């Protein structure tokens, strides 16, 4: 009788262990993210100030000296980066589900402008890739941040989104770029337009912002790339 009891207990123990190895499907399902309107509103306010600092001086800021304007820009970008880091530590990359498409874009935009902290940009980039793969972030913006991180860490960029300018013609051209012959294939894969179109857009914006300087040089219009010339 005693041997029978021991045998039954062993069977029950084995059965119990077997059941414990099968977690309920609801338990392993990824936790749903709750939309955070307060965060979305905060990011919108921060992004508004960011765009003032990222542009050329307008309104009251036109009265600032170059040193004062630079100090203002540095203060905005540095202060925002500290807050972004707090948000990132709590939520990871801010995706559509957490703060909406615009909120996600605002978070990314200000990370782009955190060039003084490339290690932070790189950390965000890694988490952003996860959200892009889930359809929870903008692929083209991921491409822009890839290039930002590459350039800020001394590597060649991938998509050609980081540019500089020929100040004799006003024409934009990419900063160091890896495998330039295949750049349009890579750009297409993340939803970016052909590089010629992008460079022409950047050229036009740069020319308009510096029109007076170029006119003094006798340049009345920017020089563009022909379609398919890359």
N, C-alpha and C positions, 0 to 999 in steps of 0.2 A: 504493500500500500504506500509505504514511504517512497519507494523508487518511482511509483506512478505519479505521485504528487510532484516530485522533483522534475520529472520529464515534462509534465504539463506546464510548470512554471517556466521552464526553459523555452518551450514553444511560444508561450505568451510573450516572453521577453523578446524573442526574435521577431515576432509579429509586430510588437510595438516599435522596435527599431526600424523595421521595414517601412512602417507608416510615416515615421519621422523624416525619412529621406524624400518624401514627396510633398514639397511645399504647395500650398494652395496657389492657384494661378493669380488670384487677386493680390496675394502677397508679393509676387515677383513682378507685377505690372508696374511700369514706371509711374512715379507719382506725378499727377497732373499739376502744372504750374498755375497758380492763381494770378490773374491780371492785377497789376499794381498801378492804379491811377495816380496815386501820390508820387510814385517814382517817375511815371511818364511825364507828369507836370513839372517835376524838378528838373528832369533832363531837358525839357523844352525851354525852361528859363535859362539854364546853363548854356544851351546851344545858341540862344539868341545873343548872349554876351560873347560867346566864342566867335560868332560870325563877325561881330564888330572888330574884334582883335585880329581876325584872320584876313580882313579886307584892308583896303587903303584907308587912311584917316578920313572920316566924314564928320560933318557937323562941328560940335564943340572940340572934337579931337584934332581938327585941322590946326588948331592954335598951339598944339604941343610941339616941342622941339623933337628932333629925331631921337635923342636920348630918352626923353620923357615918353615918347610913343613906344619905344622898345621896352622900357620898364613896365609900361601898362600891359603890353602883349605878354611879356614874360610872367607877369603877376597873374594874369588870367589863365594862361596855360598851366602854370605850376599849381595854382589853387584848384583848378578843375581836376588835374591829374590826381591829386590827393583824394578828392571826393570819389572820383571814378574808381580808384583802387579800393576804397571802402565798399563800394557797390559791387565790384568784381569779387572781392573776398566773400561777400554774402551770397551773391546770386550767380557768379560765373558770368559768361557773356550774356548780355541782355538781349534776349530774342523777342520775336513777335508776340509770343504767348505771355511774356511778363510785362511788356510795356507798349505793345503795338508796333506796327511797322515803323512809324515815325520815331517812336521812343528808341527802338533798336538802332535806327539810323543815327539818331542824335548821340547815342552812346559811342557808336563806332567813330563818328565824325570827330569827337573830342579825343578819342584814343589816337586818331591820326595826327592830331596836333600835340601829342605828348612826346615830341621828338627828343626832349631832354631826358626821357626815361625809356630808351629802346628795349631794356629788359622787361619792362612792364608791357610794352606793345607786343613783344614776343609771347609773353604769357597769355595775353588776351587772344592773340592770333590762334594759338593752339586750341583754345576753347571755342573760338568762333567757328573753326573748321567743323567741329562736332555739330554745331547748330545749323550750319550751312547744309551738311549732309542730311539733316533731319527736315530740311525745308523751313527752318525757323530763323534764318538770317539771309541777307542778300549776297549771292555769290560774287557779283561784280565788286562789291565793297570788300569782300575777302581778298580778291585779287589786288586791290589798291593797297590794302594793309600788308599783304605779302611783300610788295615792292617797297613799301615804306620801311619795313623791318630790314629787308635786304640792304638797302642803301644806308640805313642808319647803323648797320653793323659791319659795313665795309665789304659787302658782297655785291655781285651783279644782280640786278633785278630780273624778274621773270616776264612781266607783262608790259613793260615800257611805259608805266604810268607816271613815273617820276621824271620830270623834265627840267631842262635848263634852256637858255636862249642865246641865239646869235645876235648880239646887240648891234651888229652892222646891218642886219636884214630884218630883225624882229622875229625870225623863225624859231619855233620850238624844236628841240630834238631831245631824245631820251638820254638820261644819265646812263652809266655803264649797264649794258644789257647782254644777257646770256643768250646765245643762239638766236640772233636777230632774224634769221631767215624763216624761222618757224613761229615767230611771235604772234602772228595773226591767228594761227591755229590755237595757240594757248589762250589768247584773248577770247576767242569764240567760245571756248569750253567753259568760261566763267561768265559769259554774257556781256563781254566788253566789245565795243565796236572796233572795226579795223583801225590799226594804229595811225594810218594816214589821216583818217577822219578825226581821230582824237587829237593828234598833233596840230591839225589845222584849227580846231576849236581852241586849243590852248594858245596858239599863235595869235588868233584874233582877239582873245581876251587880253593877252599881254600887250598887244599893240594898242588897243583902246585905252588901257590903263596908263600907257606911257606915250600917248599920241603926240604930245607936245615935244617930247624929247626926240622922237623919230622925225617929226616935221622939221625940226631944227637941223637935222642931218640930211634933209632933202628927201626923206622916205615918206611917201604919201599913202602907201598901202602895204599891208604885210605880204610876205612871200609864203605861198602855200605849196603843199605836196600834191602831186597828181594821184588820183585813185589808182591803186595797184602798183604804186612805184616802190613800195617797200620790199 
